[in-house]
Amino acid sequence: MNIQTLRTRWHDLTSHFFHPEKVAGIWEQLESQYAQPPGRAYHNLDHISDCFTQFDQVIDQANNRLALELAIFFHDVVYNPQTKVPFENEEKSAELAEQVLSQAGMPMSEVGQVAQLILDTRHQHVAESADGRLLVDIDLSILGRESERFWRYEQQIRDEYSWVEENGYRSGRAKIMQGFLDRDQIYQTVWFYDRYEKQARQNVQELIRKLESD
């Protein structure tokens, strides 16, 4: 899915309730944010496109398709890998989504759902809503991909944290990955669990071994 396809998807999703100028203006803001250097080797529009590829395979499981699709578009719109405040990126992304969508005229009840879905991607706890669990699994699906794609993803994350010295990166990354491995299950929905759980655990275990031994 290329940028033009994403732009078309955004237009089709929002044009029935936003003024055309707002549809175009918000898309330009999204595209600009996701293209901002530095630190966007992975958290860019390619990631958003990949999330939609995953979403389209489980679209019938969405309770609120509109909120979920908007959350996918906005969930990494603010991304600064050098922030020292935990979960600041997710919280600022949710705040920006609230601001932009409410100013465009979206009802606050819908805006609140979008913001909560974005906050679910902090990956702190199991999301309370079924849509939240679905979005989290979509976001984490990269962990369960085939080996070549997983290691390309890991290199992209390393590139985003190129400013961190090697030992610090290795210890920090291993701790984060161990957190996923320590869960009873990485994926909370049946579809993603069946498809990706086994491979994700293999990938993460191998990554931790590599981080701790090389």
Secondary structure, 3 states (H helix, E strand, C coil): CCHHHHHHHHHHHHCCCCCHHHHHHHHHHHHHHHHCCCCCCCCCHHHHHHHHHHHHHCHHHCCCHHHHHHHHHHCCCCCCCCCCCCCHHHHHHHHHHHHHHHHCCCCHHHHHHHHHHHHHCCCCCCCCCHHHHHHHHHHHHHHHCCHHHHHHHHHHHHHHCCCCCHHHHHHHHHHHHHHHHCCCCCCCCHHHHHHHHHHHHHHHHHHHHHHHHC
